[in-house]
């Protein structure tokens, strides 16, 4: 055998080995992919799609979305074609699109994925029970897809479909509570507070599942309706469970309209009418110079509102000695009381309010009479501008966050009192 023939056969052998290896690798890859798409076998009696979906709902109620996603994934591994599981995947995917830091492209991708899950779930739902579950999860999902122009109409359509199916199938009547409760949440997101109130009332009247959640939601909605927000910002903040310092600044400027309250509504050219003294038209605290404004609010979406509030020198909403405003810090009920007390004193010119309850014993179990917010909390509660969080336990709960609805209603009542004092 010549050297050339030997080299040729050697090269042919090498090519054959490479082709064989590539084939084996490809075969292994295919087998591996096939194995991963097979349903996972349950490992225990409670390792079922139904149990994992129940746990997912529990975690969502606690706003623990990472655990909810894990529970849905465990259900999907066992039953990837289950329509209810697919509809829950749509819900958790839609929620992920609302996380901070998502680019427009990432959000759009998550929107499409969520809609694909819903479409597939709807096509696979064959029983009346599955269809109702999918429609309920569909309207829950739409609340997270509210950047889409028709999200509210799609949620209403899912609600009507589920409602019709329940009417046709009496044994599904217990689903009415969850359907109305989640539709109430959709109405809230759409700022349709009257509609939300009606949905929550249906749940409360049934006195079954979701009654406690609906009762709390109804109390919140009634606060919002009493406060009657007049701006889009007010509507948005009204639905928040906690307010940031930046949110509080926006409420004071846009919804509370602090500048207008500084001016008397009785000004007129007729000199015989009562004229409000100049001392009551302005905040007594000197305005800060622009050079002393906070250094951590640059490019904040609410920068203009924050700067306006800082200039008014409101106690509790001033930068610290390092000129830091901390715009994203949550406002507690104690801090909220101090803010409103300062505005009340400044705009009514009633200095006696600052020491009205100093020296008295505290009527509440969780507020000491020497607490820095003690007098403020007593002043606000005595005037009905704030209420106790725990009336049965006589607890003010000063360190809990002030909710959007509580803050909005308190400001509305404060504005009414200030106007009445003039």
C-alpha positions, 0 to 999 in steps of 0.5 A, a space after each residue: 500500500 502506497 503512502 497516498 492510499 494509506 492517507 486516503 483511507 485514514 482520512 475516510 476513516 476519520 470522516 466516518 468517525 466524525 459522522 458517527 459521533 455527530 449522529 450519536 450526539 444528535 440522537 442524544 440531544 433528541 432523546 434528551 429533548 423528548 425526555 424533558 417534554 414528557 410529563 413528570 410523574 407525581 412524587 407524592 399524593 399532593 404532588 398534583 396540578 390542582 394542589 400546586 395551583 391552589 398554592 399558587 393562588 395562596 402565594 399570589 394573595 401574599 404577593 409572593 410571585 416568585 413562589 407562585 411561578 414555581 408552583 405553576 411550573 410544578 403543575 405544568 411539569 405534570 400536566 402541560 396541556 391542562 387548560 387551567 394550568 396554561 391560564 395560570 401560566 398566562 397570569 404569571 407571565 403577564 405579571 412579569 411584564 410589569 416588573 421594573 427594568 423591563 424594556 419595551 421589547 421584553 414587555 411585548 414578548 411577555 405580552 405575546 407569550 401570555 396571550 398565547 397561553 390564554 389562546 391555548 387554554 381556551 382552545 383546550 378547555 372542554 368542560 364547563 368547569 375548566 372554561 369558567 376557570 380559564 375565563 376567570 384567569 383570563 380577566 385576572 391576566 388582562 389586569 396586568 396587560 392594561 397597556 394593551 388598548 382593549 384590555 378592559 373590554 377583553 376582561 369584561 368579555 371573559 367575565 360575561 362568558 363565565 357568568 353565562 356559563 355559571 347561569 347555565 350550569 347551577 353546580 358552578 354557582 360557587 365560582 360566582 364569588 371568585 368571578 366577582 372578586 377578581 372582576 372587582 379588581 379589574 374595575 379598580 385597575 380601570 378606575 371604575 370604582 362604582 363598578 368595583 364597589 358593586 362587584 365586591 358587594 356581591 361577594 360580601 352578600 354571599 358570605 362565602 369564599 373571598 368574603 374577608 378580602 372583599 370586605 377589606 376591598 369594599 372599605 378601601 373603595 368606599 374611602 376612594 369614593 368619599 375622597 372623589 379623586 379629581 386627577 389621573 394621578 389621584 386615581 392611580 395613587 388611590 389603588 396603592 397599598 403603600 405610598 412613597 414620599 414621591 407619591 405623597 408629594 404628587 398628591 399634595 400638589 396635584 390632588 390636594 392642590 396646596 397652592 390653591 388652598 393657600 389662597 382664600 376662596 373669598 377674595 373679591 373686589 367688594 371691600 365689604 366682604 370678609 377678606 382673609 388675613 394675609 397671615 392665613 394665605 401663606 405657609 409661615 415656614 419660609 420657602 427654601 432656596 432652590 440651591 437647598 433642594 434635594 440631591 437625590 431626585 434628579 430625573 425622578 418622574 415626580 421631580 417637579 412635585 417633590 421640589 414644589 413640596 420642598 419649597 413649602 417646607 412641610 414638616 415630614 417631607 423635607 430633605 435630611 441634613 445631607 439634602 436627601 429626600 428619599 423619594 421611594 421610601 414608604 410613608 408610615 401612618 405616623 409620618 402622614 399624621 405629622 405631615 397633615 398636622 403641619 399643613 393644618 397648623 400652617 393653613 389655619 394659623 392655629 398654633 394651639 394645635 401643636 400642643 393640644 394633647 401634650 401631657 395627656 395619657 395615650 388612649 391607644 395601646 401602641 402609641 406612647 404619649 412621648 412619641 414624636 408623632 403623638 400629638 399629630 396622631 391625636 389631632 388628626 383622629 380627634 377631627 376624623 381626618 384619620 381613623 384607627 387601623 384597629 378599632 377593636 384593639 384601640 391601635 393606631 398602628 403608627 409604623 404601618 404604611 398609609 394606603 393610597 385610599 387612606 391618604 386620599 380621603 384624609 387629604 380631602 377631609 383636611 381640605 374641607 376643614 381648612 376651607 371651613 375654618 376660613 
